[in-house]
């Protein structure tokens, strides 16, 4: 974990220097991915150079707000909270006129993510700074992300890390000194774009998902070989379909730092 962290820290610092950025901007959601990205950026550039914005909606839990605030304090981030519910209501009303019906399902969910991306890019245009996309490799490979939403940014620092590795990296980083609230490591991952939403309502559990992805994508194993390793055929088929159907998203994602 030490080597991974050092490589990412050095890579982020060098990328910013090479491209003329002295600060970064990201959305701090209260989830693990954005929290670990914020800590990484603070370690690389200094907390005062990290603009972290919590963009809350009616689906944002009190726990997410608590985690975002504590992460900001622990790492001395330039932190700000915005209530974007009025923006969502305004655009939803406009879309109702456009569609002649209510925006629903994934349309309404992605609206939130894209508004957040728009605000971060606007801040970058106004004040400078590199927008960081906080997605991980598990999400990128399965398409569990919103194009032009949470994928928005000029660099994806943890984009080459599987979710299970991020959990371990977070525990390791906290072993040095507490940079992350414990709740952000132990809570069930959720995009909080709908009531009661959890990642595992859409994806297989991350230990299973990441193991299948590693064999399928990194090692080039066939479905039969993965099943022979003990994974259910239906799970392997499902994961392979997700990877194939989301290839177009990956072609448009920000560059990920090498490990």
C-alpha positions as CSV (number, residue, x, y, z in Angstrom):
1,X,0.0,0.0,0.0
2,X,2.9,2.4,0.8
3,X,4.2,2.0,-2.8
4,X,0.8,2.6,-4.3
5,X,0.2,5.7,-2.3
6,X,3.7,7.1,-3.0
7,X,3.3,6.5,-6.7
8,X,-0.2,8.1,-6.8
9,X,1.0,11.1,-4.7
10,X,4.0,11.7,-6.9
11,X,1.9,11.2,-10.0
12,X,-0.7,13.7,-9.0
13,X,1.9,16.3,-8.0
14,X,3.8,15.8,-11.3
15,X,0.7,15.9,-13.4
16,X,-0.4,19.2,-11.9
17,X,3.1,20.7,-12.3
18,X,3.4,19.5,-15.9
19,X,0.0,21.0,-16.9
20,X,0.3,24.3,-15.0
21,X,-2.1,23.6,-12.1
22,X,-1.3,24.6,-8.6
23,X,-4.7,23.5,-7.1
24,X,-7.4,20.9,-7.6
25,X,-11.2,20.8,-7.3
26,X,-13.4,17.8,-6.4
27,X,-16.8,16.8,-5.2
28,X,-16.6,15.5,-1.6
29,X,-19.7,13.3,-1.4
30,X,-19.2,11.5,1.9
31,X,-18.2,8.3,0.1
32,X,-14.9,6.5,0.2
33,X,-13.7,7.3,-3.3
34,X,-14.0,11.1,-3.1
35,X,-12.6,11.0,0.5
36,X,-9.5,9.0,-0.4
37,X,-9.0,11.2,-3.5
38,X,-9.2,14.3,-1.3
39,X,-6.7,12.9,1.2
40,X,-4.3,11.9,-1.6
41,X,-4.5,15.4,-3.1
42,X,-3.9,17.0,0.3
43,X,-0.8,14.8,0.8
44,X,0.5,15.7,-2.6
45,X,-0.3,19.4,-2.8
46,X,-1.4,20.5,0.7
47,X,-4.9,20.7,2.0
48,X,-5.2,24.4,1.3
49,X,-4.8,23.6,-2.4
50,X,-7.7,21.2,-2.5
51,X,-11.1,22.8,-3.1
52,X,-13.6,20.2,-1.8
53,X,-17.3,20.8,-2.5
54,X,-20.1,18.9,-0.8
55,X,-23.1,19.2,-3.2
56,X,-26.0,17.9,-1.2
57,X,-29.5,16.9,-2.3
58,X,-32.6,15.5,-0.5
59,X,-30.9,12.1,-0.8
60,X,-27.7,13.1,0.9
61,X,-27.6,11.5,4.4
62,X,-26.6,13.2,7.6
63,X,-23.8,10.6,7.7
64,X,-22.4,11.8,4.4
65,X,-22.4,15.4,5.6
66,X,-20.6,14.4,8.8
67,X,-18.0,12.4,6.9
68,X,-17.4,15.2,4.4
69,X,-17.0,17.8,7.1
70,X,-14.7,15.6,9.2
71,X,-12.6,14.7,6.1
72,X,-12.2,18.4,5.4
73,X,-11.1,19.2,9.0
74,X,-8.7,16.3,9.3
75,X,-6.9,17.3,6.0
76,X,-7.4,21.1,6.2
77,X,-9.2,21.3,2.9
78,X,-10.7,24.4,1.4
79,X,-14.3,23.1,2.0
80,X,-17.7,24.4,0.9
81,X,-21.2,23.0,1.1
82,X,-23.8,23.7,-1.6
83,X,-27.5,22.7,-1.6
84,X,-28.2,21.8,-5.2
85,X,-31.8,20.7,-4.7
86,X,-33.1,24.0,-6.1
87,X,-31.1,23.4,-9.3
88,X,-32.4,19.9,-9.6
89,X,-36.0,21.1,-9.1
90,X,-35.6,23.8,-11.7
91,X,-34.1,21.5,-14.3
92,X,-36.6,18.8,-13.6
93,X,-39.4,21.2,-14.2
94,X,-37.8,22.3,-17.5
95,X,-37.4,18.6,-18.5
96,X,-41.0,18.0,-17.8
97,X,-41.9,20.5,-20.4
98,X,-39.3,19.1,-22.8
99,X,-40.4,15.4,-22.3
100,X,-44.1,16.2,-21.7
101,X,-43.7,13.9,-18.7
102,X,-41.7,13.7,-15.4
103,X,-38.0,12.7,-15.6
104,X,-37.8,9.4,-13.9
105,X,-35.4,6.5,-13.0
106,X,-31.9,6.8,-14.3
107,X,-32.7,10.1,-16.1
108,X,-33.5,11.8,-12.7
109,X,-30.5,10.2,-11.0
110,X,-28.0,11.2,-13.7
111,X,-29.3,14.7,-13.6
112,X,-27.9,15.1,-10.1
113,X,-24.5,13.8,-11.1
114,X,-24.3,16.0,-14.2
115,X,-25.2,19.1,-12.3
116,X,-22.4,18.4,-9.9
117,X,-19.9,18.0,-12.7
118,X,-21.2,21.2,-14.3
119,X,-20.6,23.1,-11.0
120,X,-17.1,21.8,-10.6
121,X,-16.1,22.7,-14.1
122,X,-17.6,26.1,-13.7
123,X,-15.5,26.7,-10.6
124,X,-12.5,25.6,-12.5
125,X,-13.2,28.0,-15.3
126,X,-13.8,30.9,-12.9
127,X,-10.9,30.4,-10.5
128,X,-8.6,27.9,-12.1
129,X,-7.6,24.5,-10.8
130,X,-7.8,20.9,-12.1
131,X,-11.0,19.0,-11.6
132,X,-10.4,15.5,-10.3
133,X,-12.8,12.7,-11.2
134,X,-13.0,10.4,-8.2
135,X,-14.1,7.1,-9.8
136,X,-12.4,3.7,-9.4
137,X,-11.5,0.9,-11.8
138,X,-14.5,-1.3,-10.6
139,X,-16.9,1.4,-11.6
140,X,-15.2,2.3,-14.9
141,X,-15.1,-1.3,-16.1
142,X,-18.8,-1.9,-15.3
143,X,-20.1,1.5,-16.4
144,X,-21.4,2.2,-12.9
145,X,-20.9,5.9,-13.4
146,X,-22.5,8.9,-15.1
147,X,-20.9,10.1,-18.3
148,X,-20.4,13.9,-18.0
149,X,-21.3,13.5,-14.3
150,X,-19.0,11.9,-11.8
151,X,-16.6,11.0,-14.7
152,X,-16.2,14.8,-15.3
153,X,-12.6,16.0,-14.8
154,X,-9.1,16.2,-16.2
155,X,-7.6,13.4,-14.2
156,X,-8.8,10.3,-12.3
157,X,-6.2,9.7,-9.6
158,X,-7.6,6.4,-8.3
159,X,-9.0,5.3,-11.7
160,X,-6.6,2.3,-11.8
161,X,-7.6,1.0,-8.4
162,X,-10.3,-1.6,-7.7
163,X,-12.7,-0.8,-5.0
164,X,-11.4,-3.6,-2.7
165,X,-7.9,-2.1,-3.0
166,X,-9.3,1.3,-2.1
167,X,-10.7,-0.1,1.1
168,X,-7.3,-1.6,2.0
169,X,-5.5,1.6,1.0
170,X,-7.8,3.7,3.2
171,X,-7.1,1.5,6.2
172,X,-3.4,1.7,5.6
173,X,-3.5,5.5,5.2
174,X,-5.3,5.8,8.5
175,X,-2.7,3.7,10.2
176,X,-0.2,6.5,9.6
177,X,-2.5,9.1,11.2
178,X,-6.2,9.6,11.0
179,X,-7.0,11.2,7.7
180,X,-10.4,9.5,7.1
181,X,-13.4,9.1,9.4
182,X,-13.8,5.4,10.2
183,X,-17.4,5.5,9.0
184,X,-16.4,6.2,5.4
185,X,-14.5,2.9,5.4
186,X,-17.2,0.8,7.2
187,X,-20.4,2.2,5.6
188,X,-22.1,0.5,2.7
189,X,-21.1,2.2,-0.6
190,X,-23.9,4.3,-2.2
191,X,-24.2,6.9,-4.9
192,X,-27.1,8.5,-3.0
193,X,-28.9,9.4,-6.1
194,X,-32.2,7.7,-5.0
195,X,-33.9,6.6,-1.8
196,X,-32.2,3.6,-0.2
197,X,-29.7,3.2,-3.0
198,X,-26.7,0.9,-2.5
199,X,-24.0,-0.1,-4.9
200,X,-24.7,-3.8,-4.3
201,X,-28.3,-3.3,-5.5
202,X,-26.8,-2.9,-8.9
203,X,-23.4,-4.7,-8.8
204,X,-22.2,-8.0,-7.3
205,X,-20.5,-7.6,-3.9
206,X,-17.1,-5.9,-4.5
207,X,-14.9,-8.8,-3.4
208,X,-16.7,-11.0,-6.0
209,X,-16.9,-8.3,-8.7
210,X,-13.2,-7.3,-8.4
211,X,-12.0,-10.9,-8.5
212,X,-14.0,-11.6,-11.7
213,X,-12.9,-8.3,-13.3
214,X,-9.3,-9.0,-12.5
215,X,-9.5,-12.4,-14.2
216,X,-11.6,-11.3,-17.1
217,X,-9.9,-8.0,-17.9
218,X,-6.4,-8.0,-16.4
219,X,-5.6,-11.7,-16.9
220,X,-7.7,-12.3,-20.1
221,X,-9.3,-15.5,-18.8
222,X,-12.3,-17.0,-20.5
223,X,-15.7,-17.3,-18.8
224,X,-15.2,-21.0,-18.4
225,X,-11.9,-20.5,-16.7
226,X,-13.4,-18.0,-14.3
227,X,-16.3,-20.3,-13.5
228,X,-13.8,-23.1,-12.9
229,X,-12.2,-20.9,-10.3
230,X,-15.5,-21.0,-8.3
231,X,-17.6,-18.2,-9.6
232,X,-21.2,-18.6,-10.6
233,X,-21.8,-18.7,-14.3
234,X,-24.6,-16.1,-14.1
235,X,-22.3,-13.7,-12.2
236,X,-19.6,-14.0,-14.7
237,X,-22.0,-13.6,-17.6
238,X,-23.5,-10.5,-15.9
239,X,-20.1,-8.9,-15.3
240,X,-18.8,-9.6,-18.8
241,X,-22.0,-8.0,-20.2
242,X,-21.5,-4.9,-18.1
243,X,-17.9,-4.5,-19.3
244,X,-18.8,-4.9,-22.9
245,X,-21.8,-2.5,-22.8
246,X,-19.8,0.3,-21.1
247,X,-16.8,0.4,-23.4
248,X,-18.0,3.6,-24.9
249,X,-17.9,5.3,-21.5
250,X,-14.3,4.3,-20.9
251,X,-13.2,5.9,-24.2
252,X,-14.3,9.3,-22.8
253,X,-13.0,9.1,-19.3
254,X,-10.2,11.1,-17.8
255,X,-6.7,9.6,-17.7
256,X,-6.0,7.5,-14.6
257,X,-2.7,7.7,-12.8
258,X,-0.4,4.7,-13.2
259,X,0.2,2.6,-10.0
